[in-house]
Amino acid sequence: MPTASSALARFKVLDLTRVRAGPTCVRQLADWGADVIKVEMPEGLDTGEPMGGPRDGPDFQNLHRNKRGLTLNLKAPEGVAILKRLAATADVVVENFRPDVKHRLGIDYEALSAVNPRLIYASISGFGEDGPYAARPGFDQIAQGMGGLMSITGEPGHGPMRVGIPIADLCAGIFAAQGVLVALLEREASGKGQWVRSSLLQAQIFMLDFQASRWLMKGEVAPQAGNNHPTSIPTGVFRTRDGYINIAAAGHHIWERLAKTLGAEAWLSDPRFATAKARSDNRDALQVLIDACTVTDDSASWITRLNEAGVPCGPINSIDQAFAEPQVRHLGIAQELDGVRYVGQPIVLDRTPAAIVSHPPALGQHTDEILTELGFTPDEIEQARTAKIV
């Protein structure tokens, strides 16, 4: 199997994850060249309801590229013994079971670090590995709501609104991957592994960012603001002759440029808009006035004119339009392999770039290859398959 990158090629990762947050973490390692072994239950033994769509669907395909595949029955002692043999030669294990499951199976950090003290063991949970909510099943939308995001998303007066992507899942996975990389760097000094933990709830709280610090430092509870920026006005969505555009007029100098470009210099001496606070207090009136100007021309014309004037402005694309943008095409984030297009990494390294070099493995596609690397004979592999261990 070709290597996606030389950056992490010296590391072996055991992927025990499923659904989204865990696979998101592992994808960050696989795309940078780590030897990732995706461990799944043998066919017919996984009774859990699949999530993320069918194996050949776009969601599964995009999450699980650049991996090898092994089937292993972790509910059997023989399967756990094989996993421990794998862990003895691995650098990283990533799992997102509910916190009690790994202990019940005997594959928790303590159990695996006993056979490999250098092992980095990453766990992603819904709410944390301990605490009053630890046993609850985690789900992205639950974390969005509990973590405050839905209370500040959507139009005022229309109730809470979820974000259109599973942002808690995705961020928990990315933060876990960052934790793995930090632990690998620290291991170079200490020679020791450690347990890395992240959760959907922690990730969602962290992603509140300045809205969280407004509460923690100033006691301000942010309300919904719809498409308006909560603190920088006018920044939001404005109607044009043929649709809508985003305008971000943050700061007084950009506000002056916007007013001049719209042919509304009188606004600059209007006390309702003279300061940032005044514009915030009168945001609804300002929205109406700007809409009345922008609706007189089409989106493309305003985008050109405002950007030329130094006013940040852009289209509001559908997803197909986003991928058709000349700059998106130039950046090459849509990457093709054998006629299949994947979402590539948003990070560029000039010497050791990431690549998509293999489609997700079929169930157990590399089982024989991986067990042979561990020293199993063909007869032993066949015996394990007959016993439904692999």
C-alpha positions as CSV (number, residue, x, y, z in Angstrom):
1,M,0.0,0.0,0.0
2,P,1.5,3.4,-0.9
3,T,2.3,5.9,1.8
4,A,0.2,9.1,2.0
5,S,3.1,11.2,3.3
6,S,6.5,10.7,4.9
7,A,5.6,13.0,7.8
8,L,4.2,10.4,10.1
9,A,5.3,7.2,8.2
10,R,7.3,5.9,11.2
11,F,4.2,5.6,13.4
12,K,1.7,2.7,13.6
13,V,-1.9,3.6,14.7
14,L,-4.6,1.1,15.8
15,D,-8.0,2.5,14.9
16,L,-10.8,1.2,17.1
17,T,-13.1,4.0,16.2
18,R,-16.5,4.3,14.6
19,V,-19.1,6.9,13.6
20,R,-17.4,10.3,13.3
21,A,-15.4,11.9,16.1
22,G,-12.9,9.0,16.3
23,P,-12.5,8.5,12.6
24,T,-12.0,12.2,12.2
25,C,-9.1,12.0,14.6
26,V,-7.5,9.0,12.8
27,R,-8.0,10.6,9.4
28,Q,-5.6,13.4,10.5
29,L,-3.0,10.7,11.2
30,A,-3.6,8.6,8.1
31,D,-3.5,11.5,5.7
32,W,0.0,12.4,7.0
33,G,1.3,8.9,6.4
34,A,0.8,6.9,9.6
35,D,0.4,3.2,9.1
36,V,-3.2,3.0,10.3
37,I,-4.9,-0.3,11.0
38,K,-8.6,-0.1,11.1
39,V,-9.9,-2.8,13.5
40,E,-13.5,-4.0,13.0
41,M,-15.6,-6.9,14.2
42,P,-15.7,-9.9,11.8
43,E,-18.7,-10.0,9.5
44,G,-21.9,-11.0,11.2
45,L,-20.6,-10.3,14.7
46,D,-21.2,-6.5,14.8
47,T,-24.7,-6.2,16.0
48,G,-24.6,-2.4,16.4
49,E,-26.6,-0.3,14.1
50,P,-24.3,1.3,11.5
51,M,-24.1,5.1,11.5
52,G,-22.7,7.4,8.8
53,G,-24.3,5.7,5.9
54,P,-23.3,2.6,3.9
55,R,-19.7,1.5,3.6
56,D,-19.5,2.5,-0.1
57,G,-21.2,5.9,0.6
58,P,-19.5,9.3,0.5
59,D,-19.4,9.8,4.3
60,F,-17.7,6.5,5.1
61,Q,-15.4,6.8,2.2
62,N,-14.2,10.3,3.1
63,L,-13.6,9.3,6.8
64,H,-11.7,6.1,6.3
65,R,-9.3,6.6,3.4
66,N,-5.6,5.8,3.7
67,K,-6.0,2.9,6.1
68,R,-5.5,-0.9,6.2
69,G,-8.3,-3.1,7.5
70,L,-8.3,-5.9,10.0
71,T,-11.2,-7.8,11.5
72,L,-10.9,-8.9,15.1
73,N,-13.4,-10.1,17.6
74,L,-12.6,-8.1,20.7
75,K,-15.4,-9.8,22.7
76,A,-13.3,-13.0,22.7
77,P,-10.2,-13.4,24.9
78,E,-8.3,-14.6,21.8
79,G,-9.2,-11.4,20.0
80,V,-8.0,-9.3,22.9
81,A,-4.8,-11.2,23.0
82,I,-4.2,-10.4,19.3
83,L,-4.9,-6.7,19.9
84,K,-2.4,-6.7,22.7
85,R,0.2,-8.2,20.4
86,L,-0.6,-5.4,17.9
87,A,-0.4,-2.8,20.7
88,A,3.0,-4.0,21.7
89,T,4.4,-2.8,18.3
90,A,2.1,0.2,17.9
91,D,2.6,3.9,18.7
92,V,-1.0,5.0,19.0
93,V,-4.4,3.5,19.8
94,V,-7.5,5.6,19.2
95,E,-11.0,4.6,20.5
96,N,-14.3,6.3,21.0
97,F,-16.3,3.6,22.9
98,R,-18.5,4.7,25.7
99,P,-16.1,5.0,28.7
100,D,-17.1,1.7,30.4
101,V,-16.8,-0.5,27.2
102,K,-13.0,-0.5,27.0
103,H,-12.7,-1.5,30.6
104,R,-15.2,-4.3,30.2
105,L,-13.3,-5.6,27.1
106,G,-10.0,-5.3,28.9
107,I,-8.5,-3.0,26.3
108,D,-8.3,0.2,28.3
109,Y,-5.2,2.4,28.6
110,E,-3.9,0.6,31.7
111,A,-4.3,-2.8,30.0
112,L,-2.5,-1.9,26.8
113,S,0.2,0.3,28.3
114,A,1.2,-2.7,30.4
115,V,2.4,-4.4,27.2
116,N,3.8,-1.1,25.7
117,P,4.7,1.7,28.1
118,R,5.4,4.0,25.1
119,L,1.9,3.7,23.8
120,I,-0.2,6.8,23.2
121,Y,-3.8,5.9,23.9
122,A,-6.5,8.4,22.8
123,S,-10.0,8.3,24.0
124,I,-12.9,10.4,22.6
125,S,-16.2,10.4,24.6
126,G,-19.4,12.3,24.6
127,F,-19.0,14.0,28.0
128,G,-15.6,12.9,29.5
129,E,-14.2,9.7,30.9
130,D,-15.6,10.4,34.4
131,G,-18.1,12.8,36.1
132,P,-21.9,12.8,36.5
133,Y,-22.6,12.5,32.7
134,A,-19.8,10.1,31.8
135,A,-22.1,7.1,31.2
136,R,-24.5,9.0,28.9
137,P,-24.4,8.2,25.2
138,G,-22.8,11.1,23.3
139,F,-24.2,12.6,20.1
140,D,-23.2,15.7,18.2
141,Q,-26.4,17.6,18.4
142,I,-26.7,16.9,22.2
143,A,-23.3,18.4,22.7
144,Q,-24.2,21.4,20.5
145,G,-27.2,22.1,22.7
146,M,-25.6,21.4,26.1
147,G,-22.5,23.3,25.1
148,G,-24.3,26.5,24.4
149,L,-23.9,26.7,20.6
150,M,-27.6,26.2,19.7
151,S,-28.5,29.1,22.0
152,I,-26.5,31.6,19.9
153,T,-27.3,30.1,16.5
154,G,-30.3,31.1,14.4
155,E,-32.6,34.1,14.1
156,P,-33.7,35.8,17.3
157,G,-37.2,34.7,18.4
158,H,-37.2,31.5,16.3
159,G,-35.9,29.1,18.9
160,P,-32.5,27.3,19.0
161,M,-30.8,26.1,15.9
162,R,-28.2,23.4,15.3
163,V,-25.2,24.1,13.1
164,G,-25.3,22.5,9.7
165,I,-22.3,20.3,10.3
166,P,-21.5,18.0,13.2
167,I,-19.1,20.5,14.6
168,A,-18.7,18.9,18.1
169,D,-17.8,15.6,16.6
170,L,-15.4,17.1,14.1
171,C,-13.6,19.4,16.6
172,A,-13.4,16.6,19.3
173,G,-11.6,14.4,16.7
174,I,-9.3,17.2,15.5
175,F,-8.4,18.1,19.1
176,A,-7.7,14.5,19.9
177,A,-5.4,14.2,16.9
178,Q,-3.6,17.3,18.2
179,G,-3.3,15.7,21.6
180,V,-1.8,12.6,20.0
181,L,0.8,14.6,18.2
182,V,1.7,16.6,21.4
183,A,2.0,13.3,23.3
184,L,4.3,11.8,20.5
185,L,6.5,14.9,20.7
186,E,6.7,14.6,24.5
187,R,7.5,10.9,24.2
188,E,10.7,11.9,22.4
189,A,11.9,13.5,25.6
190,S,10.4,11.1,28.3
191,G,10.3,7.8,26.4
192,K,6.8,7.3,27.9
193,G,3.3,7.1,26.5
194,Q,0.2,8.6,28.1
195,W,-3.6,8.7,27.9
196,V,-5.0,11.5,25.7
197,R,-8.7,12.4,26.3
198,S,-11.1,14.7,24.5
199,S,-14.9,14.8,24.4
200,L,-17.7,16.3,22.3
201,L,-18.7,18.6,25.2
202,Q,-15.2,19.9,25.9
203,A,-14.7,20.5,22.2
204,Q,-18.0,22.4,21.9
205,I,-17.3,24.6,24.9
206,F,-13.8,25.4,23.6
207,M,-15.3,26.3,20.2
208,L,-17.5,29.0,21.8
209,D,-14.3,31.0,21.9
210,F,-15.0,34.7,22.4
211,Q,-18.6,34.0,23.3
212,A,-17.4,31.9,26.2
213,S,-14.9,34.5,27.3
214,R,-17.6,37.2,27.2
215,W,-19.4,35.2,29.9
216,L,-16.4,34.1,31.9
217,M,-14.7,37.5,32.0
218,K,-17.6,40.0,31.8
219,G,-20.7,38.0,32.7
220,E,-22.3,38.6,29.3
221,V,-24.7,35.9,28.0
222,A,-24.7,36.1,24.2
223,P,-28.1,36.0,22.6
224,Q,-29.0,34.8,19.1
225,A,-28.0,37.3,16.5
226,G,-28.9,35.5,13.3
227,N,-26.7,36.5,10.4
228,N,-25.5,39.6,12.2
229,H,-22.1,39.5,13.8
230,P,-22.7,39.7,17.6
231,T,-20.2,42.5,18.2
232,S,-19.0,43.9,14.9
233,I,-21.7,45.9,13.0
234,P,-22.4,46.0,10.1
235,T,-21.3,42.4,9.5
236,G,-23.9,40.1,8.0
237,V,-26.1,39.1,5.1
238,F,-27.5,41.7,2.7
239,R,-30.0,41.4,-0.1
240,T,-29.0,42.1,-3.7
241,R,-30.9,42.2,-6.9
242,D,-30.3,38.5,-7.5
243,G,-29.7,37.0,-4.1
244,Y,-27.6,37.7,-1.0
245,I,-24.0,38.6,-0.1
246,N,-21.9,38.7,3.0
247,I,-20.4,42.1,4.0
248,A,-18.0,42.4,7.0
249,A,-17.4,46.1,7.7
250,A,-15.5,45.7,11.0
251,G,-13.8,48.8,12.3
252,H,-14.3,52.5,11.6
253,H,-12.1,52.7,8.5
254,I,-13.9,49.8,6.7
255,W,-17.2,51.3,7.7
256,E,-16.3,54.5,6.0
257,R,-15.3,52.7,2.9
258,L,-18.6,50.8,2.9
259,A,-20.7,54.0,3.2
260,K,-18.7,55.7,0.4
261,T,-18.9,52.7,-1.9
262,L,-22.7,52.5,-1.4
263,G,-23.0,56.2,-2.2
264,A,-24.3,56.8,1.4
265,E,-21.6,59.2,2.8
266,A,-24.4,60.9,4.8
267,W,-24.4,57.9,7.1
268,L,-20.9,58.9,8.4
269,S,-22.3,62.0,10.0
270,D,-25.5,60.4,11.2
271,P,-25.3,60.1,15.0
272,R,-27.1,56.7,14.9
273,F,-24.0,55.2,13.1
274,A,-21.2,57.5,14.3
275,T,-19.6,54.9,16.6
276,A,-19.3,51.1,16.8
277,K,-21.7,51.2,19.8
278,A,-24.2,53.4,18.0
279,R,-24.1,51.1,15.0
280,S,-24.7,48.1,17.2
281,D,-27.6,49.8,19.0
282,N,-29.2,50.7,15.7
283,R,-28.3,47.6,13.8
284,D,-31.8,46.9,12.6
285,A,-32.2,50.4,11.0
286,L,-28.8,50.1,9.5
287,Q,-29.6,46.7,8.0
288,V,-32.7,48.2,6.3
289,L,-30.6,51.1,4.8
290,I,-27.8,48.9,3.5
291,D,-30.3,46.5,2.0
292,A,-32.0,49.3,0.2
293,C,-28.7,50.1,-1.4
294,T,-27.4,46.6,-2.2
295,V,-30.7,45.5,-3.7
296,T,-30.2,47.9,-6.6
297,D,-27.4,45.8,-8.2
298,D,-26.5,42.1,-8.5
299,S,-24.3,40.1,-6.2
300,A,-21.3,39.8,-8.5
301,S,-21.2,43.5,-9.1
302,W,-21.2,44.4,-5.4
303,I,-18.6,41.7,-4.6
304,T,-16.3,43.2,-7.2
305,R,-16.9,46.8,-6.2
306,L,-16.7,46.3,-2.4
307,N,-13.6,44.2,-2.6
308,E,-11.9,46.7,-4.8
309,A,-12.7,49.4,-2.2
310,G,-11.2,47.3,0.6
311,V,-14.5,46.1,2.1
312,P,-14.5,42.4,2.9
313,C,-17.4,40.9,0.9
314,G,-18.2,37.6,-0.6
315,P,-20.9,35.3,-2.1
316,I,-23.1,32.9,-0.1
317,N,-22.5,29.7,-2.0
318,S,-24.2,26.4,-2.1
319,I,-21.8,23.6,-1.6
320,D,-21.5,22.9,-5.4
321,Q,-20.8,26.6,-6.0
322,A,-18.2,26.6,-3.2
323,F,-16.2,23.9,-5.0
324,A,-16.6,25.7,-8.3
325,E,-15.0,28.9,-6.9
326,P,-11.7,29.7,-8.7
327,Q,-9.8,30.1,-5.5
328,V,-11.1,26.7,-4.1
329,R,-10.1,25.0,-7.3
330,H,-6.7,26.7,-7.1
331,L,-6.2,25.4,-3.5
332,G,-6.8,21.9,-4.7
333,I,-8.7,20.8,-1.6
334,A,-10.9,18.5,-3.7
335,Q,-8.5,15.6,-4.4
336,E,-9.2,12.8,-6.9
337,L,-8.2,9.1,-6.7
338,D,-9.4,6.7,-9.4
339,G,-12.2,8.9,-10.3
340,V,-13.4,9.4,-6.8
341,R,-13.2,12.9,-5.3
342,Y,-12.3,13.4,-1.6
343,V,-12.0,16.4,0.7
344,G,-8.3,16.9,1.2
345,Q,-6.4,18.3,4.1
346,P,-6.6,22.1,4.7
347,I,-3.0,22.2,5.8
348,V,-0.1,22.5,3.3
349,L,3.5,21.3,4.1
350,D,5.9,22.0,1.4
351,R,8.3,19.0,1.9
352,T,5.9,16.4,3.3
353,P,2.4,17.1,2.0
354,A,-0.6,14.9,2.8
355,A,-2.1,12.9,0.0
356,I,-5.0,10.5,-0.6
357,V,-3.4,7.3,-1.9
358,S,-6.0,4.6,-1.1
359,H,-9.7,4.1,-0.7
360,P,-11.1,2.8,2.5
361,P,-10.3,-0.9,3.0
362,A,-13.0,-3.6,2.5
363,L,-14.0,-5.3,5.7
364,G,-10.9,-7.2,6.8
365,Q,-9.1,-6.6,3.6
366,H,-5.6,-6.7,5.1
367,T,-6.3,-9.2,7.9
368,D,-3.9,-11.9,6.6
369,E,-1.2,-9.4,5.8
370,I,-1.3,-7.8,9.3
371,L,-1.4,-11.1,11.2
372,T,1.5,-12.4,9.1
373,E,3.5,-9.3,10.1
374,L,2.8,-10.3,13.7
375,G,4.3,-13.7,13.1
376,F,1.1,-15.8,12.6
377,T,1.4,-18.7,10.3
378,P,-1.2,-19.4,7.5
379,D,-2.6,-22.3,9.6
380,E,-3.0,-20.1,12.7
381,I,-4.7,-17.4,10.7
382,E,-7.1,-20.0,9.2
383,Q,-7.9,-21.4,12.6
384,A,-8.6,-17.9,14.0
385,R,-10.9,-17.3,11.0
386,T,-12.8,-20.6,11.6
387,A,-13.3,-19.7,15.2
388,K,-14.6,-16.2,14.2
389,I,-11.7,-14.5,16.0
390,V,-10.8,-12.7,12.8
